[in-house]
Amino acid sequence: MTTKEIRISNVAIGSRKPLVFIAGPCVIESEESTLKTAGRLKEISEKLGIPIIFKSSYDKANRTSVSSYRGPGIEKGLRILEKVKKETTLPILSDVHTADEATQAAEVLDMLQIPALLCRQTDLIVAAARTGKAVNVKKGQFLAPLDVKNIIDKILSTGNTNLTVTERGTLFGYNNLVVDMRSIPIMQGFGFPVIFDATHAVQLPGGRGSVSDGQRGFVAPLARAAVSVGCDAVFTEVHECPEKALCDGPNMLDINEFASLAGKLKEISQAVRE
């Protein structure tokens, strides 16, 4: 299904453009590790000929436990992300959680992301859209794909048409998510690009009690299915060593695994579009 073309810096998503990848560590752990991962992603982008948007959070405000690592915070985090952008020229995406935060983050970010658990917060969505930057909204785990139309209308009310929506699975019973691939063409039917979040789709929310668990082994098959259905981009969180990650390690990909998977997804996407 053809959707509107969205521009994020030098990357185009939608309108049957080449498959886009959004990748990076779940949260900024240090400046050194963030720059290293971003550099690797830049190399992968050039080697495979794939567009990549770098993603990492300066603050994970929706962690399961009050003691979970959240990140360096907005001030230090934005400085690190700005350095990533200058050194790699990759477009930058990160989460925003409040209206005031959206304004500040827009000074650095190329795309503002509304977390799934905040996808119905009208003031936040409108504030992010009013920055004029591209906005990606993750569909809440509690929403049906048809409900996304109301979110889109909130963004369009500001005059901003540079938006995407992301499928990341739906709550199914206790500590489990399922993905209904019908949601991709349903949401594309609203006219805007749809991203598939392959790593959060395999998350088991609260699966370890005070932290979430995940099923990394299902990332690749779900991503292949989503690309076969025709999603416009694939979101995968990556890490140099997921087992040591400070956030979402069980569902993140090793960066080498990402490189291999991305090449296969590019081939599937080309076949589907032809």
N, C-alpha and C positions, 0 to 999 in steps of 0.2 A: 504494500500500500504506500502510495506517495504522500509524504508529509511536507510541511513547510520547511524551507532551508533556514537553519539557525546558525549564526556566526558567533564563535567564541575565539576572539583574537584571530589567529590565522587558520583556525579549524572550522570546517563546515559540517554540520550534522543535518541529516534529513534530505528530502528531495532526491532520494536514490543516490546520494553521495557515498563514497567509500566508507566502510564500517569504521567507526571511531572507537577508540579505547580510552577509558578513564581509569587510571591506575596510580597506586602509591600506597604508602603505609597508612594504616587506619588513623594513627595519631602521630604527631611529631614527638619523637623520643629524644632526639638531640639534633643540633644543627649538622654535625658531621654525618650522622646516619641518614638524615633526610637528603642532604646534598649528594651523598653517595648513591642512594636509591634513585634519585632524580637523574643523575648522570647515566646510570645503567639504563633507565627507561628511554632517555634520549638516544642512546646507542641502539637500543632495540627498535625504536621508531625509525631510525635511519636505515638500519640493516634490513628490516622487513618492509619498509615503505608503508608504514601505517601511521595515521595521525593519533597522537596520544595527548590527553589532557592530564596534568599531574594533580593528584588529590591527596591531601593529608589534612587532618584536623588540628587546629591549635588548641581546641577545647572540646572534649567529649562530655557534654553536659548531661547526657542521658544514660550514663553508666548504671549498671545494676546496683552496685554497692557504693556507699558513701566513701569507702576507703579505696576504690578503684582509681588507677592513674587516669588523669583527665587531659594532660598535656601541659605545655608551657604557658598557656594563657594567650590572650589576643595580642598584647603588645609585642612580646618576644616572638610569638608564633608568626605574626604578619611580617616581622623583619626577616625571619628565616624564609618564608614563602616568597618574599620579594627578591631575596638573594637567589632562590631557585629559579625564578623567572628570568633574572638577568643572566645567570650562568648557562641556562639550558635553552632559553627562548620558548619553553613549553608553556601553554596556557595553564593558569592555576585555578583550582576549585577547592573550596573549603566550606564547612558548615557555618551557618549563623543561627543564633538562638533568640535574639531580641531585636526589636526595631532599631535601637541605638547602635547595637553591634553591627547591623547590616550596613549602616552609613559608614562606619569606620572601616569595615572590612572591604567595602567597595573601592577604597582608595588603592588597594593592592590586588584583590582578586579579579579574575576575568569572568568568573561565574560564581554566583552565590547559590549554595545548596540549602534547601529547607529539609531538615531531618524528618524521617517518617512519622515520629511521634509528635511532631509539631505541625503537621501538614494542614491542620484546620485552624491554625492561629492566624486569624485575618490580619491583625495589625502587623505581624511579622512578615507575612506574605506580601502585603501591600507596600511595606517599607522597603523590602528587598527589591520589588519591582520598580519602585520609584527611583532607585539609584541609577536606573538606566542600564545596568549590567544584565547579562543573561542570567536566568534563574532556572535552577533544576529543582523540582519538587519530588521527593520520594513519596510514593503512594503509601499511606499508612497501612500497617499490617492488619488493621481493623476495617479497611474500606474495600468496597467493591470497585472494580475498574470504572463503572459508569459514574461513580461519585466524584471522579477526578474532574469532570466537567465543571463542577462548582469551584474547584481550586483554580482552574484555568481562567474562569470568568473573573475571579478576584484579581489575577495578574493583568488581564486585558483591561480591566476597569481603569488602570493607571496609564494606558496607552502603550505599555511595553508588550511587544509581541515576540520577544526573544526568549522563548521558554521551552523547556523539555520536562517530561515526567518520567519517573523511574519505577519499574516493577521490581519489588524485592521480596515477594512472597506474602502469603496471608496466614494469619494465625489459625492453627488447626489442632484443637485439643490443647493439652498441656505441654509447654516448652517445645513446640514444634511449629514449623512453617511448611506450607506447600505452595507450589507455583502452578497456577492455571495459565497455560500459554495462550488461552483465548484472550487474556487481558491485554496482550500486546496489540493485536489488530483492533480490539475494542477501543483502546485509548488512542491509537493512531487515527481512529475515525474522527477524533476531535480536531485533527489537522496539524498536530505538532509531533515532533520526534519523540520516540519512546526508547529509553535506555533500559537494559536489563542488568540488574545488580546480581552478578553470579555468586559473589562471596557472601553477601548478607542473606541471600535466599537459602543458604544451607546452614544458617545460624540456628542454634537451639537456645532461644532466649531464656536466661536464668537456668540453663540446663545443668549447671554445676552449683546450684544454690545461690551463692553470692556473686557468681560470674556466669556469663553465658558460655555455652559449649558450641560445637560446630561439627559439620560433616564434610570436610574438605574434599573427600573423594567424589562427591557429587557435583563439584563446581564445573568440571569439564563437560559432563553429559548435559547438564542443564544449560550451559552456555551454548553448546552446539545446537540444542533444541531451539533456544531463543533466536539464534542467528538464522536457523532454518525457517523459522516462522516469519522472520523479516525485521527484527529489531534494528534500530538505527545506530545503536552504540552498545558497548558492553563495559560494565563497571566491574573491576576486580581489584580488591585490595591486595597488595603484595608486600613482601618483607624479605630481607636477606636470610633470616632464620625465624620462620613463623613460631617455632616452639619456644622462642625466647621473647616474642613480641609482648609488649605491655598492654595490648588491647586486641581482642578478637583474633588471637593467634590460631585457634582451632579451625577457623573458616578462611583464613588468608592463604594465598598461594606463595610458595617460594618463587622468587623473581625469575629463576631459570625455568620453572614450570610455566610461568606466565608467558615467557618468550615462545616456548614450544606451542602452547595452546593458542596464542594470538595468531601464529602463522597458519594453523589449521582453520581457525575461525575466519581468517581473511579468505581462504580458499572456498569455504562454504558460502560465505557472503557473496563472493563473485559468481559462484554457480547459481545461487538463488536469484540474483539480480539479472543474470543473463536469461 
